[in-house]
Structures are given as structure tokens and as C-alpha cells.
Amino acid sequence: MSARERALAAARGFLGTPYRHQGHRRGVGCDCLGLVRGVWRELYGRGPEAPGPYSPDWAETGDGDPLMEAARRHFRTVPMGGGLAGDVVLFCWRNAGPARHCGILDEADAAGPRLIHAYEGTSVVSSPLTPGWAGRIAGTFRFPDEV
């Protein structure tokens, strides 16, 4: 089984996990970054790096694009439009703004592509990757086979 397939299975294990800012534990609580960090930990036995404390508005108040920079350090870049189930996607809300949200692509269903992600006010869900969401994808990344 490929790392991408294992990542998808691990991400599905997080479904229903409550939203918790800075959390990264399946069944206990996580935010969007914590989902990706938790899947990484399940695949490789440890986290890629500790992000340090961050506020809910970190992307608006900080400098640079720390989420995108970290993704480039730890994952393999996938060409835009080439994402498959199990790949990580980063989203930005403003053109040329920093990546602000992340999730893991799920298998498409009859209604179209899906996304596993956590966001404030809900739990980890698999929701439709609507055109509005898809139009905000800033980068797509694949889990490495080995670390």
C-alpha cells in the first residue's frame, strides 16, 4: 500500500474527531493542521516538526507563508490539478495570500471530489470539494514513501 493510500486510511480514522485549536490527536481533538500532523505521526511514528504555538489568526498577523514553507520541506509537490485521494491540499482565502487551511483529499463520490478537513465549529468531516473550495487551492502535496 502506498503512503498516499495509508494517509487516506489514517485521515478517515480522524472523521468525527472534535475541532480543537492546536490539537492533533485522533478522537481527542484537532484543527486542520493537527489533522495533517496526526496523519503524519500515524504513518511515520513521529511528527514532521512542531509548529509552536499559533493563534487562530496566525496567517493574517504573521509574515511569510509558514504553512506552505513547511509543506515544501516535508512533502512531495504535486502539480496543480494532479491531486489524488490521500494528498494534502493547502488553501488560501486571498489571491497571493498565505495558505490558511489544509486538508486531505478523499475519494470522489457520485457528487464529485471530497475533502477531509477540520474547521472551527465542527468535527473532522469529509465534505464536498465545491468549486469555491477548489478555486482556493494554493498547493497540493503527497506524503513521502519514507522519512
Secondary structure by P-SEA (a helix, b strand, c coil): ccaaaaaaaaaaaacccccccccccccccccaaaaaaaaaaaaccccccccccccccccccccccaaaaaaaacbbbbccccccccbbbbbbccccccccbbbbbcccccccbbbbbcccccccccccccaaaaaaccbbbbccccc
